[in-house]
Amino acid sequence: MKIGLVTPYVYPVPGGVNEHVRFLYENLRMHGHDVRIITSSHGLQRASEGDVIRIGKGFSVPSNGSVGTITISPRYVSQVNAVLAQEQFDLLHFHEPFVPFLSLITLRQSTSVNIATFHAYAGFSPAMELGSKTLQGYARKLHGRIAVSAAARHFVDRFFPGDYKIIPNGVNLGRFQRAVPLARWQDGTPNLLFVGRLEDRKGLIHLLKAFRLIRKADTDCRLLVVGSGPQEREMRRYVLTRGLGNVEFLGRVSDAEKAQLFRTADVFVSPATRGESFGIVLLEAMAAGTPIVCSDIHGYKGVVQRGSQALLVPPRDPKALAAAISELLADPALRTTMGASGQARAEQFSWEHVTARVEAYYSFVIRRLAAQGQLPPGFHADPNPATRPVD
């Protein structure tokens, strides 16, 4: 099939949705599909590069305690129509279809089969409350709906009720299995690892407070912090004013170095406070065979199993966080058992497996539309494609 993957976030700027789009693109192509990525530009990027098509400009805006993107263009309709006319997609797969404005306009102008994946999870959302009243016409153009987790499905179904297929995010198993620990940090001191944007909802301040408690108990360990964000100066100030030793701020790192850091860590800690629909970093830790301590929040409970791959603690509770970390540091056998359990569970989230499930869902939606005589005029492929078996 000719497939367009539509992301409202500036591709390939790092982020969970863009990472998902990247690996789905690569695996769909390996399965023989002709695939394009439709996104926006940011700065001086060219309008198109290979299979990446850029329409409009993306701008960062605050969203759900983090930073999101809106895309705008004075010629959106004509630009989108030109791309759709040239590419003749059989199927368009929208990731967060209601993020303004690229996805909305592309969905409105589409004559293809339209599938959407919903990635987000939040509590009360004024934007979604408003959207539920104004975007029902767009929602009706969706022929199939995917959510990356039960939490994401619960969130979006409150505003746009319908049938949602849960297909999780994936992980590049080979990247983490082949990674070699960094010798720099292999000096006998146990390593704790945090990976995430330095913002309130990722909860680094609670980990720093827990680390302070652990150090006060004379437990020897090191904290490696990967990521950047608006709270970086505040986090560094906390470490400095409390005289916390053995905290290393590493900033943003390459994918290869991140995989090495996961293999270097003795314990991975994710103290997020809210707004996590899934937790890709948990998958990455499991793929690397690293035991996990994480917050007991909805999005995480669908990824890890309590006591098997992770110890779950209440969010915003440094004492509970410190106790769970200390338990793992004191028990090498438990760390080994949980790490092996994580690697076994991560196999279920390989991109090969996830892509096969997405393809199977594409086929299901196409066959359903064909049986109802409702295939849109832009669909020209075989309505009964062979699909790979899925466990």
N, C-alpha and C positions, 0 to 999 in steps of 0.2 A: 504494500500500500504506500501511497504518498502521505506522509504524516507531518504535521506541523506541531511542534511543542511550543506553547506560548507562555512566557514567563514575564510578569510585570516588573521584575527586578532586573537591574542592569546586568546582563550576562557578559562575561563570566566573573563578575565581582563575587567574592566568597560569601557564602550563606547557605543555609540548609536547603532552601527551595532550588537554588541554582545548582547545588551539588546533586540533588535528585535529578534535575533536568539533564545534567551532564551525563550521568551514568545511564539514564534511561535512553538518551540519544545514542550513546555508544553501543549499548546492547541491542537496541532495536535495529541499528544498522548491521550489526553482526548477524542478526536473524533475517537479513535480506530486504528490509524496508528502506525506502527513500525518505530521509528525515531532514527537516530543517528546524532551526531554533529561531523563533520570532521574539525579539526583545527590543529594548530601547538603547540609546547611546548615552554616554556620560563623558563630558569633556571632548577630546579630539578623536574619539574612535570613528572609524570609517562606517559608512552606511551598511556595508555588508562585508563579511569576511568568510569565504567558503560557504558553509551551510548555516552561518549565523546571519540573520536578516534583522537590521535595526530600523525601527520606525519611531520618530519622536525622541524627546530628551527625558531622562529620568532625574528626579530631584528627591533628595532625602527629606523625610518628615518624621516627627515623633509618632510612634505607633506601638500600643500594647507594652509600654514600658521599655521599648527598644527603639530602633530606627527603621522605618519602612521606606518605600519609594512610591511616588506617583509619577506617571509619564504623561507628557503633554506635547501637542504639536498643533500649529494653526491649520494644517492640511491633513489631519488624521484620516478623514473619510476617503479622500482621493488616494492617499498613500496606501491605506489598507486595501482598498479595492484593487489598486494596481498590483499589489503583491499577490492577492488571492487569485486574480485573473491570470497572472503569469505562472504561479506555482500549481494551481489546480489540485489542491489537497483533497484527498479522500476523507481524511479525518483530522480534526484539530483537537489537540489535547491541551486544555487550559489549566495552568497551575495558579491557584487563587484567582478565579475568573472575575471576581467582583472588586479587585483592586483597580482604582482608576489609573489611566483611562484606556491604555492600550488594549487590555484584555476585553473590556466592555465593548469597545468599538469593533474589534475584530470579531467578537461573538455576534454582535448585532448584524454585521455584514456577511457572516459566514453562510455558505450554502452546502457545507460539508457535514459529516457526522461530528457532533460536538460532545467531547468527554471532558469532565473537570475533575481535578484533584484538589481537595481542601486540606491544607496543611496546618492551619492555625487553631489555637485554643486560647480562650480568655474567659474572664468572668463577664460582668456587664460590659456591653460594647455599644456606646451611643451610635457609632458609625454603622454597625450591623442593624441596630434598631431602625435607624433611618433607611438603610438599604433594603430591609425587609418590606418596606412600604413602597419603595420606588423602583426596585429592580426585579419584580416578579416576572415582567415580560422577558427579561434576559434569562432568568432562571428557567423559564419554559422552553428556551431554545436548547437547553442541555438535554442530550439524549441519554447520558449516563453520568453517574456521580460516584467518585471515589473519595474516601477519607483515609488518612494515613494511620489513624488510630481510633479507638472507641471514644477517646476524649475529643478528638477533632470532629468526629461524627456527631457527638452529643451537642457540641457547640454550634455547628452550622445548621443542624436539624431544627434547633429552636427558632431560627429565623427563616429558613428555607426548607420546610418539611419535604421529605421525599425518601426514595430508596437509595441507600448509600452502600457501596461495597468497600469493605475495609481491606486495603492493600498497603502494607507498611513501607516505610523507607527501607533502603538497602544499605549494604556496606561492602566496600571493596576488600574482600577477605585477603587476597594475595598481598596487598600493600602492607597490611599489618602482620601477616604471618611471615613475610620475608624480611621485615625490618630488623635491624641489629641494634641492641641497646647502645646508648652513647657512653663511651668509656669515661668521659669527663665526670659523669655522675655515678660511676660504679666504683665507689671508694669505701663501701661498707656501711655508709649511712643510708637508712631507708628513705625512699623518695615518695612523697605525696605529690600528685599532679592535679592541677586545675586547668581546664581548657574552656574558654568562653569569652564572650564580650564583657568588658568591665563596666557593667551597668547594674542597677539595683536588682532586677529580677533574676540575675544569674547568681546573686548571693555570695560573692567573694568575701564581703565583710564578715559574714558569719563564719566562713572557713578560717579567716585570719584570727578571729576571736577564739575559735576552737583550737587553732594551732598554738596560740598563746597559752591556753590551758594545758595543752599537751607538753609544751616546753617547761611550764612551771612544775609539771610532775616529773621532770628530769628524764623525759623520753627523748632519745636522740633521733632526730629525723630532719628532713629537708622538705621545703615546699617549693615546687616549681610552678610558676604561674604563666600560662600561655594565653595571649590575647591582649587587646587594647580596647579603649573605649572612654566614655566621658568621665568615669570615676577613677581613672588611673592615678591622677595626682592625689586624690583623697586616699586611695589604698596605699600608695607609697608613703604618704604622710603618717598613716596609722602605724605602718611598720617602723618608720623612723622614730616617731615619738614614743612608742612603746619599747624601743630597743630590741625589736624582734630580730634575732639572727637566723641565718639559714633560710631566708626567703629570697628567691631569685625571680625577678620579673623578666621574662624572655621576650615579651612583645609578640607580634605576629611571626609565625614560622612557616616554612614551606610544608607541603603535604608530606614530603618524605621525612622531614625532621619531626613533624608531629607524630608520625607513625613510630619513629625511633623513641620519642619521649614516652609514648604509651607502653612500649616494650621495656623502657628503663624504669618506669614507675612500679613501686611495690603496692600502692593503693591509688586508685583514681577516685577523686571526690567531686561530686556535682551537687552543690548546695542550693540549686535554683529554688526560688520562692513561689513562682507562679508562671502561668503563660506558656508552659511547655506542652506541646501537643504530642511529642514523641520522645525526643532525646537521642539524636544521632550520636552524640559523644558517648553515650552508654554502649551503643553498638560497636563503636570503635574500640572502646576499652575491652569489651568482650572478645572482639576479633583478635586483639593483642594478648589475650589471656591474663588480663589484669583485673583483680578483684575490685569491687566498687562499693563506695559508701555514697548514698544519694538521698535526696529529699523524698519523702513519702507524698508525692503529688500524682494527680491523675495520669498525666502523660507518660510518666516513668513506669507506672505499674503495669503497663501493657508491654513493656520492653524487657524488664528484668523480673525475675521471680524472687520473692522475698526469701532471704536466707540461702539461696542457691548460687546466684551470681552477685548478689548485692545485699548489704545491710541498709535498710531504709529507716530514716529518722524523720521526726517532725521538722518541717521547714522553719527557718528562723530560730533554731534552738542550738546555740553553740555548745552547750554542755552535752546534749545528746550526740551531736556530731563528733565531739572530742572522744566520747566514750566508745562510739562505734569504730572510729579510726584506731584508737588505742587497742581495742579488742583484736583487730586484724594485725596490727603491728606486733602484738605479743604472741601471735599464733601462726607461724610460718606454714604449718600443715593446713590450716583453714584457708590461708591465702592460696595455696596450691590447689586445693579442692575447688574453691570458688572460681579460680582462673580457668581451670579445665572445664568446669561446667559452663562458663561463659563462652569459651571457644566452641563447645558443642552446640550451644543455643544459637550462636552467631551464624552457623551454617544455614539456619532457616531464613536468614535475612540476606543471603548472597544476592547480588544484583542479577545473576542468571535466574535465580528462583523468582525474584520479585518481577523481573521483566516478563517471564513466562506467565505470571498471574495477570499482569497488565494486558498482555496479548490475548489471553483467554477471555478477559472482560471485554476488550474491543470486539472480539468475535461474537460474544454473547449479545452485545448491544446491536451489532450489525445484523445478526440473524433475526433478532426480535423485530427490528425495523422492517426487514425484508418480509417477514411473515405477516406483518401488519400492512404491507404496501406503503410504508412511510419513509423509505430511504430517500434522503434529500437529493436534489438534482446534481449536486457536486460530487456525489459518490460514484466512482467508475470502476472500482476494484471488484474482485470476486466476493459476493456476499456470503459465501460459505467457505472461508479460508481454512486450511488445515491448521490446527493448533497443537502446540507441544503439551504433553501431559503435565499436570501440576499436582504435587502431593496434596 
